Amino acid sequence: MAIADELAREKQSSAQESHEFQELLSLLPKEKGWRTPDLFLFQGFWCQPNEIKAIISIQKHYKADEGDIILATIPKSGTTWLKALCYAIVNRSSFRGQKNNPLLSSNPHQLVPFLEYKLFANDQMPNISSLPRPRILATHMPLSALMRGCVGDPPCKIVYVCRNPLDNFVSVWHYICRIRPESIGPLPLEDAFDMYCRGAVGFGPYWEHMLGYWRKSLERPDEVLFVRYEEMKEDIVSTVKRLAGFLGCPFSREEEENGEIGEIVDLCSFERMKELEVNRMGKGAIADFENKHLFRKAEVGDWVNHLTPCMVEKLTNLMEQKLAGSGLAFSFSGRGSC
């Protein structure tokens, strides 16, 4: 009888929470979604319903430890690459050489789990304390959402990667087109671009997402490292050394002389990861999507092949306006005009 009563209470509690959540959604501003029918404006950012539910749980139950490493990005700005690099850097003493490195048989998203898509997804209550230390976690959540009870004293380390908004938009659109359910129809480039410019994209507005981490990196550079995707592409060796120093595990002179930085760069390269069987044939690294969709071109400047001069001018002007006075800026070479 006691077990039956407990199950009944759990069922009633679950039904109550579901009702309260639906009430919350009914009060939030709503936009057409990219991958789901709707996006909702929650705590100042646009999110899918399941993301909102996970964020609420994260804010209630996850408390960062001083040794935690959080890798933060907005979708399609170098997340997979960043996860691979940081995992390889932090765990390099355990996997000297490349033959037994887990990155050869697992997608980086499996090794560095998302807070909102893996650990706290689907009403799960994970035992975070059981994860190997240092805990390397990932999120697309804006800093303001993380700061609501998750990240504070003692401080953890946060690495944030941003990407040129023109390339970010193109990459997001391509990815969504691959995974968007047929039931909600296609997403024309022009419609997606209009939504992006209004900030109505997953965890957008993009400029607010970037600015949150950018300002905190200026205020507390020992705790938040701000990295540009374009810098990674231009000089990945310097980026790897910078990441290692920030994460508290700098390369020794002996390691550098033995070529260990180059080994990590090669192991985590786009070309190497894209050809691995787990990424060609596997699925489920993020939700139930095929892993191959995480790897497209990884190029800087691919936006020139997709955006009209008017689109480029509109987004460029918008970003310059939104980022004005912050010290954060992007180079838009080849920008056109209407």
HUBELLIN-V381215 format. One record per residue. N is the residue number from 1. RES is the residue in one letter. SS is DSSP state (helix for helix, strand for strand, loop for the rest). OMEGA is omega in whole degrees, -180 to 180 (none if undefined). D_LAST is the distance of its C-alpha to the last C-alpha in Angstrom with 1 decimal. Layout:
BEGIN
N RES SS OMEGA D_LAST
N RES SS OMEGA D_LAST
END
This chain:
BEGIN
1 M loop -179 73.3
2 A helix 179 71.6
3 I helix 179 69.0
4 A helix 179 68.3
5 D helix -180 67.9
6 E helix 178 65.5
7 L helix 179 63.4
8 A helix 179 63.4
9 R helix 179 62.2
10 E helix 179 59.4
11 K helix 179 58.3
12 Q helix 179 58.4
13 S helix 179 56.5
14 S helix 179 53.8
15 A helix 179 53.5
16 Q helix 179 53.3
17 E helix 179 50.5
18 S helix 179 48.6
19 H helix -179 49.0
20 E helix 180 47.9
21 F helix 178 44.8
22 Q helix 175 43.8
23 E helix 178 44.5
24 L helix -180 42.2
25 L helix -178 39.3
26 S helix -178 39.9
27 L helix -175 39.2
28 L loop 172 36.0
29 P loop -172 32.4
30 K strand 176 31.2
31 E strand 172 28.0
32 K strand -177 27.5
33 G loop 176 28.4
34 W loop -178 27.0
35 R loop 177 30.4
36 T loop -178 32.6
37 P loop -175 32.4
38 D strand 167 31.8
39 L strand -180 30.7
40 F strand 179 32.5
41 L strand -175 31.7
42 F strand -179 34.8
43 Q loop 174 35.5
44 G loop -178 31.9
45 F strand -177 30.3
46 W strand -175 29.5
47 C strand 171 32.3
48 Q loop -179 34.0
49 P helix -180 37.5
50 N helix 176 39.4
51 E helix 179 37.5
52 I helix 180 38.4
53 K helix 179 42.0
54 A helix -180 42.1
55 I helix 178 40.7
56 I helix 180 43.3
57 S helix 179 46.0
58 I helix -179 44.7
59 Q helix 179 44.7
60 K helix -165 48.3
61 H helix -179 49.8
62 Y loop 174 48.1
63 K loop -177 49.2
64 A loop 172 47.9
65 D loop -178 50.5
66 E loop -179 50.3
67 G loop -178 50.2
68 D loop 174 47.3
69 I strand 179 44.1
70 I strand 178 41.0
71 L strand -174 37.9
72 A strand 177 34.9
73 T strand 163 31.4
74 I loop -175 28.7
75 P loop 175 28.7
76 K loop 176 27.3
77 S loop 178 27.1
78 G loop -174 30.2
79 T helix -176 33.0
80 T helix 180 35.1
81 W helix 180 35.0
82 L helix 179 35.9
83 K helix -179 38.8
84 A helix -178 40.2
85 L helix -177 40.1
86 C helix 177 41.7
87 Y helix -179 44.3
88 A helix -179 45.3
89 I helix -175 45.5
90 V helix -175 47.6
91 N loop -172 49.9
92 R helix -180 50.3
93 S helix 180 54.0
94 S helix -176 54.8
95 F loop 177 53.1
96 R loop -173 53.8
97 G loop -174 52.5
98 Q loop -171 50.3
99 K loop -176 52.8
100 N loop -178 53.5
101 N loop 180 50.2
102 P helix 179 49.1
103 L helix 179 45.5
104 L helix -177 46.7
105 S loop -179 47.8
106 S loop 173 45.8
107 N loop -179 42.1
108 P helix -180 41.1
109 H helix 176 40.4
110 Q helix -177 44.1
111 L helix 178 45.3
112 V loop -171 43.1
113 P loop 172 43.0
114 F strand 173 40.4
115 L helix -172 42.0
116 E helix -178 40.2
117 Y helix -177 40.0
118 K helix -170 43.4
119 L helix -177 45.9
120 F loop 180 45.4
121 A helix 173 43.9
122 N helix 176 45.7
123 D helix 179 48.0
124 Q loop 175 49.5
125 M loop -172 51.4
126 P loop 173 51.5
127 N loop -176 54.1
128 I helix -176 51.7
129 S helix -178 54.7
130 S helix -179 55.7
131 L loop 179 52.6
132 P loop 178 53.2
133 R loop -6 52.8
134 P loop 180 50.5
135 R loop 176 48.5
136 I strand -176 45.0
137 L strand -178 42.9
138 A strand 178 39.3
139 T strand 167 37.0
140 H loop -178 33.5
141 M loop 173 34.7
142 P loop -178 33.2
143 L helix -179 35.5
144 S helix 178 36.3
145 A helix 177 37.7
146 L helix -176 39.7
147 M loop 180 41.2
148 R loop 175 42.7
149 G loop -175 46.0
150 C loop -173 45.0
151 V loop 179 44.3
152 G loop 177 46.3
153 D loop -2 49.6
154 P loop -176 50.6
155 P loop 171 47.1
156 C loop 177 45.8
157 K strand 178 43.3
158 I strand 173 39.6
159 V strand -179 37.2
160 Y strand 176 33.5
161 V strand 175 30.8
162 C strand -177 27.1
163 R loop 174 24.2
164 N loop -175 20.6
165 P helix 179 18.9
166 L helix 177 16.3
167 D helix 179 19.4
168 N helix 180 21.5
169 F helix -178 19.3
170 V helix -179 19.4
171 S helix 177 23.1
172 V helix -177 24.0
173 W helix 179 22.4
174 H helix -178 24.3
175 Y helix -179 27.4
176 I helix 178 27.4
177 C helix -179 26.9
178 R helix -173 30.1
179 I helix -178 32.2
180 R loop 180 31.0
181 P loop 179 33.9
182 E helix -176 33.8
183 S helix 180 35.3
184 I helix 172 32.1
185 G loop -178 30.0
186 P loop 177 26.8
187 L loop -180 23.8
188 P loop -179 20.5
189 L helix -176 17.8
190 E helix 179 15.5
191 D helix 180 18.5
192 A helix -180 19.3
193 F helix 178 15.9
194 D helix 179 16.2
195 M helix -180 19.8
196 Y helix -179 19.1
197 C helix 175 16.7
198 R loop 180 19.5
199 G loop -175 22.0
200 A loop 177 23.8
201 V loop -176 24.6
202 G loop -179 28.1
203 F loop 173 29.2
204 G loop 9 25.9
205 P loop -177 24.2
206 Y helix -177 23.6
207 W helix 178 23.2
208 E helix 177 26.5
209 H helix 179 28.2
210 M helix -174 27.3
211 L helix 179 28.2
212 G helix 180 31.6
213 Y helix 180 32.7
214 W helix -178 31.1
215 R helix 179 33.0
216 K helix 178 36.2
217 S helix 176 35.9
218 L helix -178 35.9
219 E helix -176 38.8
220 R loop -175 40.9
221 P loop 178 39.9
222 D loop -176 43.2
223 E loop -180 42.3
224 V strand 177 38.6
225 L strand -178 36.9
226 F strand -176 33.1
227 V strand 176 31.8
228 R strand 178 28.3
229 Y helix -179 27.9
230 E helix 176 26.3
231 E helix 178 29.5
232 M helix -180 31.6
233 K helix -177 30.0
234 E helix -177 30.3
235 D loop -175 33.9
236 I helix 179 35.6
237 V helix 178 39.1
238 S helix 179 38.3
239 T helix 179 36.8
240 V helix 178 40.0
241 K helix 179 42.2
242 R helix 178 40.2
243 L helix -178 40.5
244 A helix 179 44.2
245 G helix -179 45.0
246 F helix -177 43.2
247 L loop 175 45.0
248 G loop 178 48.3
249 C loop -178 49.2
250 P loop 178 48.2
251 F loop 175 49.1
252 S loop 177 52.3
253 R helix 180 52.8
254 E helix 179 54.8
255 E helix 179 52.1
256 E helix -179 49.5
257 E helix 179 52.1
258 N loop 176 52.8
259 G loop -176 49.1
260 E helix 176 48.7
261 I helix 178 45.1
262 G helix 179 44.2
263 E helix 179 46.0
264 I helix 178 43.9
265 V helix -180 40.6
266 D helix -179 41.7
267 L helix -174 43.1
268 C loop -177 39.9
269 S loop 180 37.4
270 F helix -177 34.9
271 E helix -179 36.5
272 R helix -178 40.0
273 M helix -177 39.2
274 K helix -176 37.3
275 E helix 179 40.3
276 L loop -177 43.0
277 E helix -178 44.7
278 V helix -179 44.1
279 N helix 176 40.4
280 R helix -171 40.5
281 M loop -174 43.0
282 G loop 176 43.4
283 K strand 175 42.0
284 G loop 177 42.4
285 A loop 171 41.1
286 I loop -178 38.8
287 A loop -177 40.2
288 D loop -176 41.0
289 F loop 177 37.9
290 E strand -177 38.4
291 N helix -177 38.1
292 K helix -179 36.2
293 H helix 179 33.1
294 L helix -176 32.9
295 F loop 179 32.2
296 R loop -179 29.1
297 K loop -177 27.6
298 A loop -178 27.7
299 E loop 171 25.1
300 V loop 177 22.9
301 G loop 179 19.3
302 D helix 180 19.5
303 W helix -178 16.3
304 V helix -179 14.6
305 N helix -174 16.5
306 H loop -172 15.3
307 L loop 176 11.9
308 T loop 177 8.6
309 P helix 179 5.8
310 C helix 177 4.7
311 M helix -179 8.4
312 V helix -180 9.0
313 E helix -178 7.2
314 K helix -177 9.1
315 L helix 177 12.3
316 T helix 180 12.4
317 N helix 180 12.3
318 L helix -179 14.8
319 M helix 178 17.1
320 E helix 178 17.2
321 Q helix -176 18.2
322 K helix -177 20.7
323 L helix -176 22.2
324 A loop 176 22.5
325 G loop -177 26.1
326 S loop -174 27.2
327 G loop 178 27.3
328 L loop -178 25.4
329 A loop 179 22.1
330 F loop 176 20.2
331 S loop -180 18.9
332 F loop -180 15.4
333 S loop 179 15.8
334 G loop -178 13.3
335 R loop -179 10.3
336 G loop 177 7.0
337 S loop 180 3.8
338 C loop none 0.0
END
